[in-house]
Amino acid sequence: MNANEIITFEEGKRGGQPCIRGMRITVSDILDYLGSGMTFDELIDDFPELTREDIVAAINFAAELARNVRPVQTIRSANVDLNALRLRERTEV
């Protein structure tokens, strides 16, 4: 199975976020669990429908997104006040 078959997008499911094989488990769910210290085996124990290939695909998908993010230098050179932007985001929630 290739990454295009593993990472799926469906309007109306989890807000259109990238999911694993049409399930309601998102790429960000996987990354959050891994970031909290869970191992692949623990993830698979908790979510038996997941495979190692699914977890690796989620990591690779996130890595590809990270490679395509604009550098912060571009934002700073546009004279954007990042602190004001952060404050505005917090007050709008």
C-alpha positions as a Markdown table, in Angstrom:
| # | Residue | x | y | z |
|---|---|---|---|---|
| 1 | Met | 0.0 | 0.0 | 0.0 |
| 2 | Asn | 1.4 | 3.4 | -0.9 |
| 3 | Ala | 1.2 | 6.6 | 1.1 |
| 4 | Asn | -1.6 | 8.0 | -1.1 |
| 5 | Glu | -3.8 | 5.0 | -0.1 |
| 6 | Ile | -2.9 | 5.3 | 3.6 |
| 7 | Ile | -3.3 | 9.1 | 4.1 |
| 8 | Thr | -6.8 | 10.0 | 3.1 |
| 9 | Phe | -8.9 | 13.2 | 3.1 |
| 10 | Glu | -12.7 | 13.1 | 3.4 |
| 11 | Glu | -14.9 | 16.2 | 3.6 |
| 12 | Gly | -16.9 | 16.0 | 6.8 |
| 13 | Lys | -14.7 | 13.5 | 8.5 |
| 14 | Arg | -12.5 | 15.0 | 11.3 |
| 15 | Gly | -12.9 | 18.4 | 9.5 |
| 16 | Gly | -11.2 | 17.2 | 6.4 |
| 17 | Gln | -7.9 | 16.6 | 8.2 |
| 18 | Pro | -5.6 | 13.9 | 6.8 |
| 19 | Cys | -6.7 | 10.6 | 8.3 |
| 20 | Ile | -5.3 | 7.0 | 8.2 |
| 21 | Arg | -7.1 | 4.8 | 5.6 |
| 22 | Gly | -10.4 | 6.5 | 5.9 |
| 23 | Met | -10.6 | 5.9 | 9.7 |
| 24 | Arg | -11.3 | 8.7 | 12.2 |
| 25 | Ile | -7.6 | 8.6 | 13.3 |
| 26 | Thr | -5.8 | 11.6 | 12.0 |
| 27 | Val | -2.1 | 12.1 | 11.2 |
| 28 | Ser | -2.0 | 14.7 | 14.1 |
| 29 | Asp | -3.5 | 12.1 | 16.5 |
| 30 | Ile | -0.6 | 9.7 | 15.6 |
| 31 | Leu | 2.0 | 12.5 | 16.0 |
| 32 | Asp | 0.5 | 13.6 | 19.3 |
| 33 | Tyr | 0.6 | 10.1 | 20.7 |
| 34 | Leu | 4.2 | 9.6 | 19.6 |
| 35 | Gly | 5.1 | 13.0 | 20.9 |
| 36 | Ser | 3.7 | 12.1 | 24.3 |
| 37 | Gly | 6.1 | 9.1 | 24.5 |
| 38 | Met | 3.9 | 6.2 | 23.2 |
| 39 | Thr | 5.8 | 3.6 | 21.2 |
| 40 | Phe | 4.6 | 2.1 | 17.9 |
| 41 | Asp | 3.7 | -1.1 | 19.8 |
| 42 | Glu | 1.6 | 0.9 | 22.4 |
| 43 | Leu | -0.2 | 2.7 | 19.6 |
| 44 | Ile | -1.0 | -0.6 | 17.8 |
| 45 | Asp | -2.1 | -2.1 | 21.1 |
| 46 | Asp | -4.5 | 0.8 | 21.7 |
| 47 | Phe | -5.6 | 1.0 | 18.1 |
| 48 | Pro | -5.4 | -2.5 | 16.7 |
| 49 | Glu | -6.6 | -1.3 | 13.3 |
| 50 | Leu | -3.4 | 0.6 | 12.9 |
| 51 | Thr | -0.3 | -0.9 | 11.3 |
| 52 | Arg | 3.4 | 0.1 | 11.5 |
| 53 | Glu | 3.1 | 1.1 | 7.9 |
| 54 | Asp | 0.2 | 3.5 | 8.8 |
| 55 | Ile | 2.4 | 5.1 | 11.6 |
| 56 | Val | 5.4 | 5.5 | 9.3 |
| 57 | Ala | 3.1 | 7.0 | 6.6 |
| 58 | Ala | 1.8 | 9.6 | 9.1 |
| 59 | Ile | 5.4 | 10.6 | 10.1 |
| 60 | Asn | 6.5 | 10.8 | 6.5 |
| 61 | Phe | 3.4 | 12.9 | 5.6 |
| 62 | Ala | 4.2 | 15.3 | 8.4 |
| 63 | Ala | 7.9 | 15.5 | 7.4 |
| 64 | Glu | 6.9 | 16.4 | 3.9 |
| 65 | Leu | 4.6 | 19.2 | 5.2 |
| 66 | Ala | 7.4 | 20.5 | 7.3 |
| 67 | Arg | 9.8 | 20.6 | 4.3 |
| 68 | Asn | 7.3 | 22.8 | 2.5 |
| 69 | Val | 6.8 | 25.4 | 5.3 |
| 70 | Arg | 8.0 | 28.9 | 4.6 |
| 71 | Pro | 11.0 | 29.9 | 6.7 |
| 72 | Val | 10.3 | 32.2 | 9.6 |
| 73 | Gln | 12.7 | 34.7 | 8.1 |
| 74 | Thr | 10.2 | 35.4 | 5.4 |
| 75 | Ile | 7.5 | 36.3 | 8.0 |
| 76 | Arg | 10.0 | 38.5 | 9.9 |
| 77 | Ser | 11.1 | 40.3 | 6.8 |
| 78 | Ala | 7.5 | 41.3 | 6.0 |
| 79 | Asn | 7.5 | 43.3 | 9.3 |
| 80 | Val | 4.8 | 41.2 | 10.9 |
| 81 | Asp | 4.5 | 41.7 | 14.6 |
| 82 | Leu | 4.5 | 38.0 | 15.7 |
| 83 | Asn | 3.7 | 38.8 | 19.3 |
| 84 | Ala | 0.7 | 40.9 | 18.4 |
| 85 | Leu | -0.5 | 38.1 | 16.0 |
| 86 | Arg | -0.1 | 35.5 | 18.8 |
| 87 | Leu | -2.0 | 37.8 | 21.3 |
| 88 | Arg | -4.8 | 38.3 | 18.7 |
| 89 | Glu | -5.1 | 34.6 | 18.1 |
| 90 | Arg | -5.5 | 33.9 | 21.9 |
| 91 | Thr | -8.1 | 36.6 | 22.3 |
| 92 | Glu | -10.2 | 35.4 | 19.3 |
| 93 | Val | -10.6 | 31.9 | 20.7 |
